[in-house]
Amino acid sequence: MGVEIIDRSRADFEAESNRLSVLTELQADCLAGTFMQDATARGVFEFRDIQVTDEMLSMGGDARGTTWDDITAHGTADQRRDSYHTGFD
């Protein structure tokens, strides 16, 4: 019984850790959008650079079927693009 509780607690901890990792990745994408918006406003980047970044985000992200509790998860392409645009807007 005690081992089962420890195993369940460890699994819960790992799942929560992975969920927070995904949220951290999405926060980084949001901050990248904020940086890109500011840099574009200052003339460092052009509209085409924004398009290229958006295309790259569309191609990236987790493979279909990857769940948030997977240790390799970083967020789906849609989540990452949405986070970037949240920061940009």
C-alpha positions as CSV (number, residue, x, y, z in Angstrom):
1,M,0.0,0.0,0.0
2,G,2.8,2.5,0.9
3,V,4.7,1.9,-2.3
4,E,1.5,2.4,-4.3
5,I,1.0,5.8,-2.7
6,I,4.6,6.8,-3.3
7,D,4.4,5.7,-6.9
8,R,1.1,7.6,-7.4
9,S,2.6,10.7,-5.7
10,R,5.7,10.5,-7.9
11,A,3.5,10.2,-11.1
12,D,1.4,13.2,-10.0
13,F,4.5,15.2,-9.3
14,E,6.0,14.4,-12.7
15,A,2.7,15.2,-14.5
16,E,2.5,18.6,-12.7
17,S,6.2,19.3,-13.5
18,N,5.6,18.6,-17.2
19,R,2.5,20.8,-17.2
20,L,4.5,23.6,-15.7
21,S,7.2,23.1,-18.3
22,V,4.7,23.5,-21.1
23,L,3.4,26.6,-19.5
24,T,6.9,28.0,-19.2
25,E,7.5,27.3,-22.9
26,L,4.3,29.1,-23.8
27,Q,5.3,32.0,-21.6
28,A,8.6,32.2,-23.5
29,D,6.7,32.3,-26.8
30,C,4.6,35.1,-25.5
31,L,7.7,37.1,-24.4
32,A,9.2,36.5,-27.8
33,G,6.1,38.0,-29.4
34,T,6.5,41.1,-27.1
35,F,10.1,41.4,-28.1
36,M,9.3,41.1,-31.8
37,Q,6.5,43.7,-31.6
38,D,8.9,46.2,-29.9
39,A,11.8,45.4,-32.3
40,T,9.5,45.8,-35.3
41,A,8.2,49.1,-34.0
42,R,11.8,50.3,-33.7
43,G,12.6,49.2,-37.2
44,V,14.8,46.3,-36.3
45,F,12.6,43.8,-38.0
46,E,10.3,44.0,-41.0
47,F,6.8,42.6,-41.7
48,R,8.4,39.7,-43.6
49,D,10.3,38.7,-40.4
50,I,7.0,38.5,-38.6
51,Q,5.6,36.2,-41.3
52,V,8.6,33.9,-41.2
53,T,8.4,33.6,-37.4
54,D,4.7,32.8,-37.7
55,E,5.5,30.1,-40.3
56,M,8.1,28.6,-38.1
57,L,5.7,28.5,-35.2
58,S,3.1,26.8,-37.4
59,M,5.6,24.1,-38.3
60,G,6.8,23.6,-34.7
61,G,5.1,22.3,-31.7
62,D,4.4,18.9,-30.3
63,A,3.5,16.0,-32.6
64,R,-0.2,15.1,-32.8
65,G,-1.2,13.0,-29.8
66,T,1.4,14.4,-27.5
67,T,-0.2,15.1,-24.1
68,W,0.7,17.9,-21.8
69,D,2.1,15.4,-19.3
70,D,4.6,14.0,-21.8
71,I,8.1,15.0,-20.7
72,T,8.9,16.1,-24.2
73,A,5.9,18.4,-24.5
74,H,6.4,22.1,-25.4
75,G,2.9,23.0,-26.5
76,T,1.1,22.4,-29.8
77,A,1.8,24.6,-32.8
78,D,-1.5,26.4,-32.2
79,Q,-0.7,27.0,-28.6
80,R,2.7,28.3,-29.4
81,R,1.5,30.6,-32.2
82,D,-1.3,31.9,-30.0
83,S,1.1,32.6,-27.2
84,Y,3.4,34.5,-29.5
85,H,0.5,36.5,-30.9
86,T,-0.7,37.3,-27.4
87,G,2.7,38.8,-26.7
88,F,2.9,40.6,-30.0
89,D,-0.6,42.1,-29.8
